[in-house]
Amino acid sequence: MRRAAAEGGPGGGRLQGAPPSSREGARSPRRRVLQRLEGDQRRRHGEIAPELPGESRAHPGRQGQGRQLRRAAAAHPGARGAPRPDGPGARDHRRPAGPGAADDPGGDDGRSDRSGPGGGAAGRRGAAGAGLRLLRPVLGLRGARRRFPAARARPQGIRSRPVARKLAFDKTLFTTGVGLTLFGVVMIYSASAVIAMERFGSAHYFLLRQACAAAIGFGAMAAAMYVDYRRWLARPVVYAVLLVATLLLAVALAADRTHQVHRWIRLGPIQVQPSEIAKLALVLFLAYHLARKEDRIDDATGTLLPLAVVVGQLTLLVYLQPDMGTAAIYVLLAIVLLFVAGLRWRYLLAGGGACALALGIMILQAPYRVRRVLAFMNPEDDPLGAGFQVRQSILAVASGGIHGTSLGESRQKLFFLPEPHTDFIFSVIAEELGLIGALAVLLAFAVLLWRGVVAAAGAPDRGGYYLGMGITCWLVLQAMMNIAVTLGMMPTKGIPLPFLSYGGSSLVASLCALGVLLNISQHSS
């Protein structure tokens, strides 16, 4: 930018520009400057703009200066394509310069005095106001859709469908369970025909009763397969089954003794063993409780104490019958599921130590239990007393060899082996079918363990996982304990072999549990 030489001191000078606006007298015909535009800047040579552009040189395509918004100009009646107020061809919206400009009642902003909403000179633009003019139609926003119906309250983890969504179940698991049951009916007849004839006058007595129990059990299994397993884990169902099992155990203690024990409830010709129903109730409670408390599994008061109360209550009622073998299954089942749930080792070791101490006290309280333990340690010391059952069982297994004596040709079942159709059914199988038959039974339970764990691991929720693991552990653990007693690896206890030993309550409970496990397999991924 050049400087113009000024009169005065050295280097002095001033920028040239327009004279200041008049502050006295009549108002200047020009409008007040509200904004300096691009055209107002000085040029890059010695001259500068003599004055700011006035209103008379308003750009034809630009809005005029002013403080307020302008309303749209009225179009000529009947005219189509009327020019836009801010486009080419529009009338000048500024106030005309002249003597009458100062008398315009609109003032500096160019607004005219109106006496009403429609006042003002034709063609003049005033400030835009709300509700004065609809410039164009505006589509209103669409209202909200009708809301979705609220979901009804359901128990946690329960689906709306009461049945399984698909019909594909684990056929291997199904075949294994049904095959063991049918095979058990045949072996019960083989093992009990002589005893049934001697006691009841009919060789088919135990066969017919077991066949009826199998039919009821298959019906219970089908029903359990049809009903969604999540229904079993509903809070009311869990506590209802637990309450019924507890009441039945209490009633059994007041019932008449059978073989010096209170294990059965007689309903005419039917006998019910509540401890078998309590196994299913215990598994349901453990699965329900661990699924809810899994994130707080180490909480002594919130998780472990309620579990210990329920397990201890059922164990005590069964122990008082007395049935120490079933009581041991309850405790072992709880320990296994706690281990699966991730309980810390120090709690498991502490609980196992406490259970071992309680077991020792229980054994010392009953002399016949002490004799059984001593006979287990050395069966030859009392071969005709406490060691008689174990000795005869081992003889039956050894007599079978590899191929066995053939079906129905067992000798140890002829009044040598006590209760060959119940607790020692595996000994008869090993004698009549040999090592091949015994290994086939072990393989069947191994398949049951494998497919049960697979079904539980694929369950869509933690409740199904613990329920499947609980049922699998119950059936397999009980089978292993029975076989261990048969082979002399554990002291003698009255533990039935699932699906094979005679007993309606045990068979129905086992098949019902298998049906629940099959339902879990239907939902497995």
C-alpha positions as a printed NumPy array, in Angstrom:
array([[   0.   ,    0.   ,    0.   ],
       [   1.34 ,    3.373,   -0.943],
       [   1.554,    6.254,    1.403],
       [   0.763,    9.814,    0.286],
       [   3.239,   12.484,    1.38 ],
       [   1.809,   14.661,    4.072],
       [   2.565,   18.165,    5.114],
       [   4.351,   18.147,    8.364],
       [   7.139,   16.323,   10.066],
       [   9.4  ,   13.826,    8.475],
       [   7.81 ,   10.569,    7.496],
       [   4.444,   11.939,    8.468],
       [   1.493,   11.025,    6.329],
       [  -2.091,    9.956,    6.379],
       [  -4.267,    7.617,    4.416],
       [  -6.55 ,    9.224,    1.935],
       [ -10.239,    8.538,    2.333],
       [ -13.691,    9.977,    2.06 ],
       [ -14.614,   12.897,    4.339],
       [ -16.427,   11.968,    7.523],
       [ -20.189,   11.694,    7.365],
       [ -22.263,   14.618,    8.435],
       [ -23.427,   14.418,   12.043],
       [ -25.664,   17.473,   12.005],
       [ -28.597,   18.586,   10.034],
       [ -30.638,   16.381,    7.78 ],
       [ -29.952,   12.696,    7.628],
       [ -27.67 ,   11.473,    4.866],
       [ -29.547,    9.91 ,    2.005],
       [ -27.268,    6.867,    2.273],
       [ -28.092,    3.944,    4.47 ],
       [ -26.156,    3.107,    7.579],
       [ -23.232,    0.753,    6.964],
       [ -23.856,   -2.547,    8.661],
       [ -21.192,   -4.664,    7.024],
       [ -18.124,   -3.971,    4.92 ],
       [ -18.293,   -6.057,    1.81 ],
       [ -15.604,   -7.273,   -0.521],
       [ -16.093,   -4.376,   -2.924],
       [ -15.386,   -1.83 ,   -0.225],
       [ -11.704,   -2.76 ,    0.117],
       [  -9.137,   -0.368,   -1.329],
       [  -7.339,   -1.228,   -4.512],
       [  -3.656,   -2.058,   -4.716],
       [  -2.589,    1.261,   -6.285],
       [  -2.413,    4.793,   -5.114],
       [  -6.115,    5.465,   -5.27 ],
       [  -8.757,    4.239,   -2.92 ],
       [ -12.468,    4.029,   -3.202],
       [ -13.823,    7.562,   -2.857],
       [ -16.883,    6.391,   -0.984],
       [ -18.779,    3.304,    0.034],
       [ -21.272,    2.109,   -2.548],
       [ -24.66 ,    3.521,   -1.917],
       [ -28.02 ,    1.919,   -2.051],
       [ -28.52 ,    3.055,   -5.601],
       [ -25.856,    0.612,   -6.74 ],
       [ -27.232,   -2.461,   -5.037],
       [ -26.315,   -5.698,   -6.675],
       [ -29.329,   -6.976,   -8.59 ],
       [ -28.831,  -10.608,   -7.393],
       [ -28.004,   -9.944,   -3.736],
       [ -30.137,   -9.177,   -0.759],
       [ -30.087,   -5.603,    0.378],
       [ -28.55 ,   -4.481,    3.614],
       [ -30.704,   -4.163,    6.65 ],
       [ -31.172,   -5.299,   10.228],
       [ -34.258,   -7.408,    9.776],
       [ -35.326,  -10.322,    7.626],
       [ -37.477,   -9.433,    4.643],
       [ -40.809,  -10.893,    3.774],
       [ -41.463,  -12.178,    0.305],
       [ -42.775,   -9.723,   -2.277],
       [ -46.335,  -10.166,   -3.436],
       [ -46.544,  -11.71 ,   -6.868],
       [ -48.621,  -10.04 ,   -9.58 ],
       [ -52.118,  -11.497,   -9.573],
       [ -52.378,  -14.284,  -12.084],
       [ -48.712,  -14.091,  -13.003],
       [ -46.755,  -17.286,  -13.407],
       [ -43.088,  -17.447,  -12.763],
       [ -43.001,  -14.154,  -10.846],
       [ -39.403,  -13.03 ,  -10.243],
       [ -37.856,  -13.847,   -6.903],
       [ -37.542,  -10.888,   -4.543],
       [ -33.808,  -11.321,   -4.383],
       [ -33.187,  -12.255,   -8.01 ],
       [ -32.848,  -10.35 ,  -11.27 ],
       [ -35.864,   -8.335,  -12.245],
       [ -37.047,   -7.781,   -8.69 ],
       [ -38.053,   -4.293,   -7.675],
       [ -35.648,   -2.314,   -5.554],
       [ -36.258,   -3.209,   -1.951],
       [ -34.212,   -0.395,   -0.543],
       [ -35.72 ,    2.901,    0.481],
       [ -35.355,    5.403,   -2.366],
       [ -33.073,    8.324,   -1.788],
       [ -34.646,   11.73 ,   -1.854],
       [ -36.18 ,   14.4  ,    0.27 ],
       [ -39.033,   12.148,    1.38 ],
       [ -36.77 ,    9.463,    2.637],
       [ -36.413,   10.954,    6.07 ],
       [ -40.17 ,   11.145,    6.472],
       [ -40.663,    7.471,    5.803],
       [ -42.244,    6.002,    8.906],
       [ -40.311,    2.802,    8.379],
       [ -37.068,    4.313,    9.706],
       [ -33.659,    2.966,    8.905],
       [ -34.694,   -0.658,    8.529],
       [ -37.052,    0.051,    5.656],
       [ -40.163,   -1.252,    7.419],
       [ -43.443,    0.511,    6.837],
       [ -45.973,    1.336,    9.46 ],
       [ -48.716,   -1.291,    9.513],
       [ -52.028,   -1.164,   11.166],
       [ -52.555,   -4.898,   10.975],
       [ -51.095,   -8.127,    9.744],
       [ -51.834,   -7.274,    6.145],
       [ -50.772,   -3.617,    6.321],
       [ -48.   ,   -1.982,    4.358],
       [ -47.616,   -0.636,    0.887],
       [ -47.893,   -3.057,   -1.948],
       [ -44.568,   -4.437,   -3.028],
       [ -42.707,   -3.307,    0.093],
       [ -40.813,   -5.861,    2.141],
       [ -40.949,   -5.901,    5.89 ],
       [ -39.372,   -8.078,    8.531],
       [ -40.379,  -11.719,    8.464],
       [ -42.557,  -12.694,   11.375],
       [ -43.707,  -16.033,   12.705],
       [ -47.079,  -17.059,   11.349],
       [ -47.386,  -14.136,    8.956],
       [ -46.867,  -16.03 ,    5.716],
       [ -46.547,  -19.659,    4.657],
       [ -43.738,  -19.694,    2.136],
       [ -44.327,  -23.255,    0.931],
       [ -46.071,  -26.391,    2.071],
       [ -44.112,  -28.455,    4.591],
       [ -44.743,  -32.148,    5.119],
       [ -45.303,  -32.892,    8.769],
       [ -43.337,  -35.618,   10.548],
       [ -45.052,  -38.981,   10.779],
       [ -46.266,  -39.918,   14.208],
       [ -44.718,  -42.709,   16.268],
       [ -45.704,  -46.275,   15.486],
       [ -47.84 ,  -48.281,   17.829],
       [ -45.589,  -49.652,   20.564],
       [ -44.743,  -53.322,   20.835],
       [ -46.695,  -55.235,   23.454],
       [ -44.8  ,  -55.539,   26.709],
       [ -43.355,  -58.949,   27.523],
       [ -45.026,  -60.833,   30.326],
       [ -42.939,  -61.685,   33.342],
       [ -41.503,  -65.186,   33.138],
       [ -39.135,  -67.094,   35.385],
       [ -35.495,  -66.453,   34.661],
       [ -34.206,  -68.465,   31.71 ],
       [ -37.694,  -69.82 ,   30.764],
       [ -38.754,  -69.646,   27.155],
       [ -42.307,  -68.991,   26.073],
       [ -42.654,  -72.407,   24.441],
       [ -43.424,  -75.22 ,   26.89 ],
       [ -42.009,  -77.845,   24.523],
       [ -38.77 ,  -78.394,   22.682],
       [ -38.345,  -76.367,   19.516],
       [ -36.866,  -79.195,   17.491],
       [ -37.326,  -82.932,   17.514],
       [ -33.736,  -83.968,   16.82 ],
       [ -32.345,  -85.551,   19.983],
       [ -29.174,  -87.484,   20.649],
       [ -29.985,  -90.867,   19.14 ],
       [ -26.85 ,  -92.464,   20.567],
       [ -27.823,  -91.416,   24.079],
       [ -31.402,  -92.551,   23.516],
       [ -30.348,  -95.937,   22.151],
       [ -27.929,  -96.481,   25.024],
       [ -30.519,  -95.768,   27.714],
       [ -33.289,  -97.805,   26.106],
       [ -30.889, -100.651,   25.325],
       [ -29.665, -100.822,   28.918],
       [ -33.257, -100.877,   30.182],
       [ -34.376, -103.699,   27.898],
       [ -31.206, -105.638,   28.597],
       [ -31.805, -105.149,   32.313],
       [ -35.325, -106.613,   32.075],
       [ -33.912, -109.738,   30.427],
       [ -31.111, -110.121,   32.98 ],
       [ -33.493, -109.571,   35.896],
       [ -35.611, -112.457,   34.681],
       [ -32.533, -114.633,   34.319],
       [ -31.249, -113.725,   37.786],
       [ -34.574, -113.856,   39.661],
       [ -36.552, -116.713,   38.141],
       [ -35.441, -119.303,   40.714],
       [ -35.866, -116.936,   43.67 ],
       [ -39.281, -115.758,   42.422],
       [ -40.485, -119.339,   42.084],
       [ -39.303, -120.197,   45.574],
       [ -40.722, -117.046,   47.236],
       [ -43.862, -116.208,   45.237],
       [ -44.62 , -119.359,   43.277],
       [ -44.128, -117.68 ,   39.9  ],
       [ -40.894, -117.366,   37.976],
       [ -42.215, -114.248,   36.252],
       [ -42.974, -112.255,   39.365],
       [ -39.999, -109.878,   39.208],
       [ -40.073, -109.85 ,   35.411],
       [ -43.64 , -108.568,   35.236],
       [ -43.114, -105.934,   37.887],
       [ -39.948, -104.681,   36.234],
       [ -41.657, -104.644,   32.834],
       [ -44.466, -102.492,   34.263],
       [ -41.906, -100.16 ,   35.817],
       [ -40.105,  -99.956,   32.472],
       [ -43.354,  -99.012,   30.719],
       [ -44.006,  -96.265,   33.268],
       [ -40.403,  -95.157,   32.985],
       [ -40.591,  -94.922,   29.2  ],
       [ -43.701,  -92.771,   29.541],
       [ -41.911,  -90.51 ,   32.018],
       [ -38.927,  -90.312,   29.679],
       [ -41.145,  -89.347,   26.734],
       [ -42.844,  -86.654,   28.803],
       [ -39.498,  -85.292,   29.974],
       [ -38.249,  -85.252,   26.384],
       [ -41.305,  -83.277,   25.291],
       [ -41.252,  -80.646,   28.055],
       [ -38.596,  -77.948,   27.753],
       [ -35.915,  -78.591,   30.357],
       [ -36.071,  -74.919,   31.398],
       [ -39.463,  -75.668,   32.915],
       [ -37.732,  -77.972,   35.363],
       [ -35.421,  -75.135,   36.4  ],
       [ -38.207,  -72.693,   37.208],
       [ -38.047,  -71.627,   40.837],
       [ -41.54 ,  -72.932,   41.776],
       [ -40.872,  -76.31 ,   40.154],
       [ -37.48 ,  -76.747,   41.812],
       [ -38.735,  -76.01 ,   45.303],
       [ -41.954,  -77.968,   44.796],
       [ -40.049,  -81.126,   43.799],
       [ -37.608,  -80.564,   46.653],
       [ -40.454,  -80.171,   49.141],
       [ -42.232,  -83.314,   47.922],
       [ -39.021,  -85.35 ,   48.131],
       [ -38.333,  -84.095,   51.656],
       [ -41.849,  -84.934,   52.812],
       [ -41.645,  -88.423,   51.288],
       [ -38.344,  -89.069,   53.049],
       [ -39.891,  -87.945,   56.327],
       [ -42.922,  -90.189,   55.766],
       [ -40.641,  -93.142,   55.003],
       [ -39.052,  -92.776,   58.438],
       [ -42.46 ,  -93.239,   60.044],
       [ -43.458,  -96.183,   57.824],
       [ -43.179,  -99.852,   58.731],
       [ -39.742, -101.365,   58.544],
       [ -38.774, -103.59 ,   55.637],
       [ -35.569, -105.562,   56.162],
       [ -34.955, -103.458,   59.286],
       [ -34.891, -100.213,   57.292],
       [ -37.316,  -97.395,   56.487],
       [ -36.623,  -97.014,   52.763],
       [ -39.999,  -97.683,   51.145],
       [ -43.52 ,  -96.338,   51.31 ],
       [ -46.14 ,  -99.004,   50.657],
       [ -49.199,  -97.992,   48.624],
       [ -51.041, -101.295,   48.359],
       [ -49.082, -103.505,   45.956],
       [ -46.82 , -100.615,   45.011],
       [ -43.679,  -99.66 ,   46.885],
       [ -42.089,  -96.244,   46.418],
       [ -38.514,  -95.491,   47.422],
       [ -38.342,  -91.725,   48.158],
       [ -34.551,  -91.608,   48.102],
       [ -34.621,  -92.175,   44.31 ],
       [ -36.999,  -89.249,   43.815],
       [ -34.786,  -87.164,   46.084],
       [ -31.857,  -87.726,   43.699],
       [ -33.71 ,  -85.933,   40.91 ],
       [ -34.806,  -83.208,   43.329],
       [ -31.219,  -82.7  ,   44.481],
       [ -29.911,  -82.439,   40.903],
       [ -32.591,  -79.87 ,   40.036],
       [ -31.746,  -77.768,   43.07 ],
       [ -27.994,  -77.931,   42.475],
       [ -28.396,  -76.913,   38.823],
       [ -30.767,  -74.064,   39.692],
       [ -28.644,  -72.796,   42.57 ],
       [ -25.271,  -72.995,   40.823],
       [ -26.595,  -71.32 ,   37.668],
       [ -27.769,  -68.331,   39.732],
       [ -24.712,  -68.138,   41.993],
       [ -21.992,  -69.053,   39.517],
       [ -20.357,  -65.618,   39.629],
       [ -20.276,  -65.834,   43.452],
       [ -19.403,  -69.508,   43.784],
       [ -16.891,  -68.829,   46.585],
       [ -19.364,  -66.832,   48.677],
       [ -19.661,  -68.81 ,   51.898],
       [ -22.917,  -67.27 ,   53.126],
       [ -24.73 ,  -66.579,   49.852],
       [ -23.797,  -69.703,   47.881],
       [ -22.216,  -72.472,   49.934],
       [ -24.332,  -72.202,   53.075],
       [ -27.764,  -72.601,   51.371],
       [ -26.378,  -75.463,   49.305],
       [ -24.95 ,  -77.177,   52.388],
       [ -28.283,  -76.828,   54.205],
       [ -30.277,  -78.525,   51.43 ],
       [ -27.72 ,  -81.277,   50.798],
       [ -27.283,  -81.881,   54.52 ],
       [ -31.031,  -82.076,   55.069],
       [ -31.566,  -84.72 ,   52.383],
       [ -28.445,  -86.62 ,   53.416],
       [ -29.525,  -86.73 ,   57.05 ],
       [ -33.011,  -88.022,   56.207],
       [ -31.56 ,  -90.776,   54.013],
       [ -28.904,  -91.66 ,   56.581],
       [ -31.569,  -92.138,   59.246],
       [ -33.409,  -94.783,   57.15 ],
       [ -30.527,  -96.006,   57.254],
       [ -29.131,  -95.859,   53.712],
       [ -25.544,  -94.748,   53.902],
       [ -24.784,  -95.593,   50.266],
       [ -27.426,  -93.217,   48.879],
       [ -26.362,  -90.553,   51.389],
       [ -22.806,  -90.869,   50.082],
       [ -24.084,  -90.404,   46.516],
       [ -25.804,  -87.15 ,   47.53 ],
       [ -22.618,  -85.741,   49.025],
       [ -20.382,  -86.886,   46.16 ],
       [ -22.795,  -85.467,   43.599],
       [ -22.73 ,  -82.059,   45.289],
       [ -18.921,  -82.092,   45.476],
       [ -18.576,  -83.014,   41.785],
       [ -20.918,  -80.232,   40.659],
       [ -19.137,  -77.708,   42.865],
       [ -15.873,  -78.786,   41.269],
       [ -17.411,  -78.353,   37.806],
       [ -18.685,  -74.905,   38.822],
       [ -15.132,  -73.812,   39.645],
       [ -15.102,  -73.809,   43.442],
       [ -11.635,  -73.144,   44.816],
       [  -9.552,  -76.092,   45.876],
       [  -9.273,  -75.009,   49.48 ],
       [ -13.058,  -75.111,   49.842],
       [ -13.243,  -78.486,   48.109],
       [ -10.515,  -79.951,   50.316],
       [ -12.083,  -78.514,   53.441],
       [ -15.502,  -79.893,   52.487],
       [ -14.039,  -83.263,   51.548],
       [ -12.191,  -83.464,   54.849],
       [ -15.342,  -82.633,   56.787],
       [ -17.298,  -85.299,   54.877],
       [ -14.575,  -87.896,   55.502],
       [ -14.647,  -87.103,   59.213],
       [ -18.431,  -87.414,   59.296],
       [ -18.205,  -90.702,   57.381],
       [ -15.781,  -92.121,   59.925],
       [ -18.068,  -91.14 ,   62.782],
       [ -21.073,  -92.759,   61.055],
       [ -19.161,  -95.999,   60.513],
       [ -18.033,  -96.184,   64.118],
       [ -21.581,  -95.635,   65.37 ],
       [ -22.892,  -98.857,   63.747],
       [ -21.126, -102.181,   64.506],
       [ -22.344, -103.813,   61.276],
       [ -20.66 , -101.057,   59.276],
       [ -17.402, -101.685,   61.095],
       [ -17.675, -105.389,   60.215],
       [ -18.293, -104.525,   56.554],
       [ -15.216, -102.318,   56.422],
       [ -13.093, -105.038,   58.016],
       [ -14.499, -107.621,   55.607],
       [ -13.673, -105.34 ,   52.707],
       [ -10.105, -105.075,   53.906],
       [  -9.768, -108.859,   54.369],
       [ -12.713, -110.914,   53.047],
       [ -11.097, -114.223,   54.053],
       [ -11.339, -113.438,   57.756],
       [ -15.132, -113.903,   57.765],
       [ -16.096, -115.744,   54.551],
       [ -19.481, -116.862,   55.907],
       [ -20.354, -113.617,   57.658],
       [ -19.616, -110.036,   56.666],
       [ -17.419, -111.135,   53.767],
       [ -19.92 , -113.596,   52.289],
       [ -21.503, -111.261,   49.731],
       [ -18.222, -109.93 ,   48.411],
       [ -16.71 , -113.42 ,   48.219],
       [ -19.666, -114.852,   46.291],
       [ -19.717, -111.88 ,   43.941],
       [ -16.038, -112.281,   43.078],
       [ -16.572, -116.009,   42.505],
       [ -19.419, -115.257,   40.093],
       [ -17.329, -112.81 ,   38.087],
       [ -14.403, -115.197,   37.96 ],
       [ -16.603, -118.126,   36.897],
       [ -17.734, -116.37 ,   33.75 ],
       [ -14.387, -116.321,   32.016],
       [ -14.273, -114.578,   28.663],
       [ -17.458, -115.918,   27.039],
       [ -19.517, -116.726,   30.146],
       [ -21.628, -119.735,   31.05 ],
       [ -24.415, -118.588,   28.66 ],
       [ -27.647, -116.79 ,   29.482],
       [ -29.592, -118.336,   32.38 ],
       [ -26.826, -120.764,   33.378],
       [ -25.429, -118.904,   36.374],
       [ -24.735, -121.058,   39.445],
       [ -24.026, -118.325,   41.968],
       [ -27.579, -117.015,   41.669],
       [ -28.892, -120.316,   43.05 ],
       [ -29.109, -119.066,   46.642],
       [ -25.378, -118.387,   46.891],
       [ -25.27 , -114.775,   45.821],
       [ -27.626, -112.636,   47.963],
       [ -30.038, -110.43 ,   46.   ],
       [ -28.645, -111.317,   42.563],
       [ -31.356, -109.337,   40.73 ],
       [ -30.774, -106.068,   42.607],
       [ -27.424, -104.944,   43.993],
       [ -25.36 , -107.771,   42.421],
       [ -26.908, -107.924,   38.967],
       [ -23.517, -107.1  ,   37.438],
       [ -22.057, -110.286,   38.927],
       [ -24.713, -112.372,   37.168],
       [ -24.015, -110.549,   33.887],
       [ -20.29 , -111.216,   34.201],
       [ -20.904, -114.893,   35.007],
       [ -23.417, -115.617,   32.255],
       [ -21.994, -113.37 ,   29.51 ],
       [ -18.372, -113.407,   30.573],
       [ -15.832, -110.671,   30.149],
       [ -17.424, -109.626,   26.864],
       [ -20.772, -108.916,   28.51 ],
       [ -19.157, -107.094,   31.44 ],
       [ -17.105, -104.907,   29.103],
       [ -20.219, -104.199,   27.029],
       [ -21.965, -102.842,   30.136],
       [ -18.94 , -100.709,   31.003],
       [ -18.815,  -99.444,   27.425],
       [ -22.508,  -98.53 ,   27.554],
       [ -21.99 ,  -96.391,   30.642],
       [ -18.895,  -94.857,   29.054],
       [ -21.042,  -93.866,   26.052],
       [ -23.645,  -92.498,   28.457],
       [ -20.955,  -90.405,   30.116],
       [ -19.616,  -89.166,   26.779],
       [ -22.946,  -88.216,   25.243],
       [ -24.224,  -86.753,   28.489],
       [ -21.228,  -84.451,   28.813],
       [ -21.56 ,  -83.449,   25.144],
       [ -25.243,  -82.625,   25.614],
       [ -24.539,  -80.629,   28.766],
       [ -21.624,  -78.735,   27.216],
       [ -23.801,  -77.696,   24.264],
       [ -26.67 ,  -76.418,   26.41 ],
       [ -27.636,  -72.808,   25.594],
       [ -27.535,  -71.657,   29.219],
       [ -25.735,  -72.441,   32.448],
       [ -28.798,  -74.   ,   34.011],
       [ -28.958,  -76.597,   31.252],
       [ -25.231,  -77.19 ,   31.588],
       [ -25.377,  -77.933,   35.311],
       [ -28.558,  -79.961,   34.948],
       [ -27.034,  -82.129,   32.216],
       [ -23.798,  -82.565,   34.128],
       [ -25.702,  -83.409,   37.309],
       [ -27.817,  -86.109,   35.662],
       [ -24.809,  -87.597,   33.886],
       [ -22.723,  -87.643,   37.064],
       [ -25.602,  -89.146,   39.032],
       [ -26.117,  -92.094,   36.653],
       [ -22.453,  -92.797,   35.946],
       [ -21.251,  -92.271,   39.523],
       [ -23.907,  -94.62 ,   40.88 ],
       [ -23.024,  -97.23 ,   38.251],
       [ -19.337,  -97.042,   39.092],
       [ -20.023,  -97.413,   42.807],
       [ -22.228, -100.464,   42.221],
       [ -19.665, -102.144,   39.98 ],
       [ -16.894, -101.305,   42.459],
       [ -18.832, -103.039,   45.244],
       [ -19.42 , -106.035,   42.975],
       [ -15.711, -106.369,   42.26 ],
       [ -14.726, -105.957,   45.907],
       [ -13.239, -102.49 ,   45.407],
       [ -15.59 , -100.853,   47.939],
       [ -17.365, -102.009,   51.093],
       [ -20.741, -103.587,   50.485],
       [ -23.545, -101.043,   50.097],
       [ -27.083, -101.294,   48.813],
       [ -26.632,  -99.211,   45.656],
       [ -28.628, -100.29 ,   42.553],
       [ -27.107, -100.355,   39.079],
       [ -29.022,  -97.759,   36.973],
       [ -31.306,  -99.239,   34.271],
       [ -30.23 , -102.811,   35.155],
       [ -31.016, -103.539,   38.808],
       [ -34.498, -104.542,   39.866],
       [ -36.486, -101.692,   41.386],
       [ -39.332,  -99.644,   39.99 ],
       [ -38.486,  -96.383,   41.754],
       [ -34.889,  -96.479,   40.619],
       [ -35.797,  -97.331,   37.02 ],
       [ -38.523,  -94.685,   36.699],
       [ -36.315,  -91.995,   38.233],
       [ -33.388,  -92.955,   35.984],
       [ -35.502,  -92.946,   32.806],
       [ -37.109,  -89.633,   33.741],
       [ -33.659,  -88.141,   34.273],
       [ -32.566,  -89.584,   30.929],
       [ -35.542,  -87.876,   29.276],
       [ -34.476,  -84.523,   30.705],
       [ -30.959,  -85.143,   29.429],
       [ -32.337,  -85.979,   25.973],
       [ -34.325,  -82.75 ,   25.997],
       [ -31.144,  -80.844,   26.768],
       [ -29.508,  -82.569,   23.803],
       [ -32.289,  -81.225,   21.562],
       [ -31.229,  -77.678,   22.427],
       [ -27.506,  -78.354,   22.266],
       [ -25.536,  -76.558,   19.6  ]])
